[in-house]
């Protein structure tokens, strides 16, 4: 069974704030899941051929097609929350 510290660590990694009741519940549930995975790991698969996929289907998405829709820059920039020098202004994500 998982320890309280392990459950707290997993909750922290998942960015979950759990109270004590929830920690106990997840401790039992996660332990049961891990026990089941351990049971699966013990299964003898030495004579089983590995599969990449089981359906045999191939990629069935359509080809990309241009629809010929053109928008003028003024149309798009006019609908942006902010713009500067005829460009869409967005919040910076990189530090200088």
Backbone as a chain_set.jsonl record, in Angstrom:
{"seq": "XXXXXXXXXXXXXXXXXXXXXXXXXXXXXXXXXXXXXXXXXXXXXXXXXXXXXXXXXXXXXXXXXXXXXXXXXXXXXXXXXXXXXXXXXXXXXXXX", "coords": {"N": [[0.85, -1.182, 0.0], [0.424, 2.269, -0.669], [2.276, 4.916, 0.884], [1.462, 7.667, 3.11], [3.073, 9.849, 2.502], [3.821, 9.258, -0.148], [1.351, 9.439, -1.465], [0.789, 12.135, -0.998], [2.898, 13.252, -2.423], [2.318, 12.419, -5.06], [-0.126, 13.732, -5.387], [0.773, 16.352, -5.258], [2.374, 16.462, -7.57], [0.355, 16.181, -9.445], [-0.903, 18.479, -9.037], [-2.982, 18.7, -7.174], [-5.027, 19.564, -4.482], [-5.525, 17.952, -1.65], [-7.677, 16.962, 0.999], [-7.517, 15.314, 4.231], [-9.365, 13.174, 4.227], [-9.765, 12.752, 1.492], [-7.161, 12.058, 0.799], [-6.883, 9.578, 2.076], [-8.83, 8.122, 0.692], [-7.811, 8.227, -1.971], [-5.416, 6.966, -1.494], [-6.161, 4.307, -1.006], [-7.458, 3.731, -3.458], [-5.46, 4.249, -5.429], [-3.534, 2.43, -4.596], [-4.887, 0.028, -5.058], [-5.08, 0.126, -7.842], [-2.354, 0.057, -8.543], [-1.704, -2.451, -7.498], [-3.204, -4.052, -9.219], [-1.924, -3.512, -11.648], [0.531, -4.627, -11.048], [-0.237, -7.31, -10.932], [-0.863, -7.675, -13.632], [1.686, -7.318, -14.681], [2.906, -9.651, -13.894], [1.93, -11.554, -15.582], [2.514, -14.134, -17.933], [3.959, -13.415, -20.86], [5.649, -14.376, -22.712], [5.279, -15.964, -24.978], [3.754, -14.439, -26.618], [3.124, -12.477, -29.396], [4.389, -9.23, -29.923], [2.33, -6.327, -30.309], [1.728, -3.491, -32.332], [-0.531, -2.136, -32.932], [-3.978, -3.038, -32.673], [-6.16, -3.138, -34.4], [-5.6, -3.132, -37.132], [-6.18, -1.128, -38.832], [-5.402, 1.535, -41.075], [-3.969, 4.827, -41.365], [-6.593, 7.021, -41.593], [-7.26, 9.631, -42.196], [-8.328, 12.572, -43.9], [-6.857, 14.188, -46.768], [-5.187, 17.315, -46.502], [-6.768, 20.208, -47.653], [-6.776, 23.193, -49.475], [-9.028, 25.786, -48.959], [-9.34, 28.087, -50.235], [-9.99, 30.444, -48.949], [-9.538, 33.739, -48.244], [-8.317, 36.254, -46.17], [-8.112, 39.666, -45.563], [-5.351, 41.401, -44.125], [-6.142, 43.589, -42.525], [-8.705, 42.9, -41.774], [-8.327, 40.677, -40.08], [-6.542, 41.703, -38.119], [-8.076, 43.722, -37.11], [-9.857, 42.342, -35.536], [-8.422, 41.313, -33.492], [-7.56, 41.323, -29.988], [-5.503, 43.104, -29.255], [-3.232, 45.131, -31.131], [-0.249, 46.075, -32.906], [1.695, 48.09, -34.957], [0.527, 46.982, -37.268], [0.454, 44.276, -36.636], [-0.559, 41.383, -34.761], [-0.744, 41.705, -31.323], [0.552, 39.912, -28.649], [0.734, 38.366, -25.383], [3.926, 38.281, -23.878], [5.974, 35.382, -23.882], [8.511, 34.558, -23.564], [11.467, 35.266, -21.759], [13.544, 38.173, -21.644]], "CA": [[0.0, 0.0, 0.0], [1.161, 3.525, -0.718], [2.384, 5.66, 2.139], [0.868, 9.005, 3.079], [4.009, 10.725, 1.792], [3.73, 8.981, -1.582], [0.086, 10.013, -1.938], [0.97, 13.59, -1.0], [3.801, 13.583, -3.528], [1.56, 12.243, -6.307], [-1.096, 14.832, -5.441], [1.52, 17.572, -5.574], [2.734, 16.38, -8.985], [-0.875, 16.371, -10.215], [-1.419, 19.794, -8.623], [-4.243, 18.496, -6.473], [-5.023, 19.857, -3.052], [-6.38, 16.94, -1.045], [-7.802, 16.952, 2.452], [-7.137, 14.003, 4.783], [-10.326, 12.166, 3.77], [-9.454, 12.477, 0.09], [-5.879, 11.348, 0.762], [-7.15, 8.178, 2.435], [-9.568, 7.524, -0.424], [-6.891, 8.034, -3.084], [-4.409, 5.99, -1.065], [-6.742, 2.983, -1.249], [-7.727, 3.548, -4.881], [-4.196, 4.15, -6.159], [-2.903, 1.161, -4.215], [-5.598, -1.035, -5.774], [-4.673, 0.215, -9.251], [-0.974, -0.423, -8.642], [-1.742, -3.901, -7.275], [-3.702, -4.653, -10.454], [-0.841, -3.404, -12.627], [1.521, -5.633, -10.654], [-0.789, -8.586, -11.375], [-0.671, -7.726, -15.085], [3.12, -7.466, -14.94], [3.291, -11.034, -13.612], [1.396, -12.432, -16.628], [3.532, -14.657, -18.846], [3.722, -12.978, -22.24], [6.828, -14.783, -23.487], [4.86, -16.559, -26.252], [2.799, -13.528, -27.253], [3.786, -11.568, -30.333], [4.08, -7.83, -29.621], [1.465, -5.621, -31.252], [1.806, -2.033, -32.355], [-1.937, -1.765, -32.844], [-4.751, -4.271, -32.75], [-7.272, -3.089, -35.344], [-5.18, -3.304, -38.506], [-6.561, 0.044, -39.617], [-4.347, 2.461, -41.451], [-4.34, 6.222, -41.187], [-7.765, 7.263, -42.429], [-7.62, 11.045, -42.211], [-8.373, 13.129, -45.249], [-5.77, 15.067, -47.163], [-5.447, 18.739, -46.311], [-7.134, 20.903, -48.88], [-6.96, 24.629, -49.35], [-10.4, 26.162, -49.267], [-9.322, 29.32, -50.991], [-10.514, 31.567, -48.176], [-8.497, 34.725, -47.993], [-8.705, 37.389, -45.34], [-7.186, 40.792, -45.617], [-4.745, 41.626, -42.807], [-6.924, 44.547, -41.739], [-9.852, 42.174, -41.24], [-7.872, 39.858, -38.957], [-5.966, 42.551, -37.074], [-9.185, 44.459, -36.516], [-10.574, 41.476, -34.598], [-7.505, 40.924, -32.412], [-7.714, 42.173, -28.802], [-4.496, 44.166, -29.313], [-2.343, 45.086, -32.288], [0.785, 47.108, -32.929], [2.397, 48.11, -36.245], [-0.168, 46.076, -38.184], [0.675, 42.902, -36.187], [-1.323, 41.016, -33.572], [0.092, 41.782, -30.126], [0.229, 38.863, -27.678], [1.519, 38.403, -24.157], [5.256, 37.683, -24.023], [6.157, 34.09, -23.212], [9.945, 34.368, -23.382], [12.125, 36.336, -21.014], [14.663, 38.798, -22.363]], "C": [[0.891, 1.24, 0.0], [1.221, 4.176, 0.654], [1.696, 7.011, 1.981], [1.758, 9.973, 2.311], [3.951, 10.512, 0.283], [2.456, 9.573, -2.179], [0.195, 11.529, -2.008], [1.853, 14.026, -2.159], [3.082, 13.477, -4.875], [0.548, 13.373, -6.468], [-0.407, 16.136, -5.813], [1.904, 17.593, -7.047], [1.525, 16.641, -9.883], [-1.537, 17.712, -9.907], [-2.822, 19.69, -8.037], [-4.063, 18.865, -5.013], [-6.031, 18.917, -2.401], [-6.462, 17.131, 0.457], [-7.51, 15.526, 2.93], [-8.07, 12.888, 4.32], [-10.033, 11.76, 2.332], [-8.138, 11.717, -0.038], [-6.072, 9.868, 1.074], [-7.852, 7.451, 1.295], [-8.621, 7.226, -1.586], [-5.802, 7.026, -2.748], [-4.909, 4.574, -1.359], [-6.918, 2.725, -2.745], [-6.442, 3.393, -5.696], [-3.472, 2.851, -5.837], [-3.559, -0.001, -4.946], [-5.202, -1.049, -7.248], [-3.264, -0.339, -9.43], [-0.882, -1.927, -8.398], [-2.204, -4.622, -8.542], [-2.627, -4.621, -11.537], [0.24, -4.434, -12.314], [1.058, -7.029, -11.073], [-0.601, -8.746, -12.882], [0.798, -7.935, -15.438], [3.592, -8.9, -14.736], [2.812, -12.004, -14.692], [2.517, -12.851, -17.573], [3.166, -14.273, -20.277], [4.872, -13.397, -23.155], [6.455, -15.37, -24.848], [3.847, -15.69, -26.992], [3.565, -12.556, -28.14], [3.4, -10.121, -30.002], [3.228, -7.194, -30.719], [1.733, -4.129, -31.187], [0.403, -1.449, -32.292], [-2.755, -3.006, -33.143], [-5.81, -4.281, -33.836], [-6.873, -3.366, -36.779], [-5.553, -2.134, -39.402], [-5.341, 0.882, -39.947], [-4.86, 3.88, -41.25], [-5.481, 6.565, -42.137], [-8.196, 8.723, -42.416], [-7.568, 11.558, -43.642], [-7.139, 13.972, -45.518], [-6.16, 16.508, -46.859], [-5.753, 19.374, -47.657], [-7.292, 22.381, -48.587], [-8.391, 24.955, -49.744], [-10.474, 27.489, -50.014], [-9.913, 30.516, -50.263], [-9.36, 32.512, -47.886], [-9.068, 35.854, -47.151], [-7.658, 38.47, -45.497], [-6.621, 41.01, -44.219], [-5.561, 42.57, -41.934], [-8.116, 43.865, -41.072], [-9.447, 41.388, -39.991], [-7.357, 40.714, -37.805], [-7.053, 43.344, -36.369], [-9.963, 43.649, -35.496], [-9.695, 40.984, -33.448], [-7.712, 41.848, -31.218], [-6.737, 43.342, -28.794], [-3.676, 44.002, -30.58], [-1.353, 46.237, -32.198], [1.528, 46.983, -34.254], [1.836, 47.078, -37.223], [0.113, 44.591, -37.897], [-0.194, 42.639, -34.969], [-0.375, 41.005, -32.388], [-0.393, 40.73, -29.132], [1.126, 39.012, -26.461], [2.859, 37.693, -24.384], [5.337, 36.362, -23.27], [7.626, 33.787, -22.962], [10.52, 35.547, -22.622], [13.272, 36.887, -21.839], [15.972, 38.432, -21.717]], "O": [[1.97, 1.249, 0.594], [0.324, 4.002, 1.479], [1.388, 7.442, 0.87], [1.266, 10.817, 1.561], [4.024, 11.473, -0.482], [2.482, 10.142, -3.27], [-0.258, 12.14, -2.976], [1.592, 15.044, -2.801], [3.226, 14.352, -5.729], [0.384, 13.911, -7.563], [-0.939, 16.929, -6.59], [1.775, 18.625, -7.706], [1.652, 17.246, -10.948], [-2.594, 18.036, -10.449], [-3.715, 20.475, -8.355], [-3.061, 18.514, -4.391], [-7.24, 19.069, -2.577], [-5.463, 17.423, 1.114], [-7.282, 14.633, 2.114], [-7.617, 11.776, 4.05], [-10.049, 10.576, 1.995], [-8.01, 10.832, -0.884], [-5.492, 9.008, 0.411], [-7.517, 6.312, 0.97], [-8.62, 6.119, -2.124], [-5.323, 6.311, -3.628], [-4.172, 3.747, -1.895], [-6.578, 1.652, -3.244], [-6.346, 2.512, -6.55], [-2.865, 2.242, -6.718], [-2.873, -0.915, -5.403], [-5.011, -2.115, -7.833], [-3.007, -1.11, -10.354], [-0.068, -2.606, -9.024], [-1.666, -5.67, -8.898], [-2.445, -5.599, -12.262], [0.801, -5.043, -13.225], [1.868, -7.842, -11.519], [-0.226, -9.818, -13.355], [1.115, -8.651, -16.388], [4.578, -9.318, -15.343], [3.243, -13.157, -14.716], [3.356, -12.04, -17.964], [2.177, -14.757, -20.826], [5.047, -12.84, -24.239], [7.246, -15.28, -25.786], [3.16, -16.167, -27.896], [4.515, -11.905, -27.708], [2.22, -9.82, -29.822], [3.392, -7.491, -31.903], [1.941, -3.572, -30.109], [0.177, -0.405, -31.681], [-2.27, -3.928, -33.799], [-6.321, -5.35, -34.17], [-7.709, -3.792, -37.576], [-5.27, -2.151, -40.6], [-4.373, 0.927, -39.188], [-6.046, 4.094, -40.997], [-5.347, 6.415, -43.351], [-9.375, 9.022, -42.607], [-6.841, 11.026, -44.481], [-6.461, 14.413, -44.59], [-7.333, 16.872, -46.95], [-5.086, 19.113, -48.658], [-7.873, 22.769, -47.573], [-8.899, 24.453, -50.747], [-11.557, 27.948, -50.377], [-10.297, 31.499, -50.897], [-8.331, 32.108, -47.344], [-10.171, 36.34, -47.402], [-6.46, 38.194, -45.555], [-7.331, 40.825, -43.231], [-5.657, 42.365, -40.724], [-8.49, 44.205, -39.95], [-10.136, 41.429, -38.971], [-7.699, 40.474, -36.647], [-6.962, 43.606, -35.169], [-10.665, 44.226, -34.666], [-10.179, 40.313, -32.536], [-8.007, 43.03, -31.398], [-7.091, 44.446, -28.378], [-3.449, 42.887, -31.048], [-1.586, 47.233, -31.512], [1.944, 45.888, -34.632], [2.586, 46.391, -37.916], [0.024, 43.753, -38.795], [-0.529, 43.563, -34.228], [0.679, 40.371, -32.437], [-1.58, 40.658, -28.812], [2.147, 39.698, -26.505], [2.909, 36.633, -25.007], [4.829, 36.241, -22.155], [7.949, 32.856, -22.225], [10.106, 36.689, -22.82], [13.891, 36.173, -22.628], [17.03, 38.861, -22.177]]}, "num_chains": 1, "name": "protein.A"}
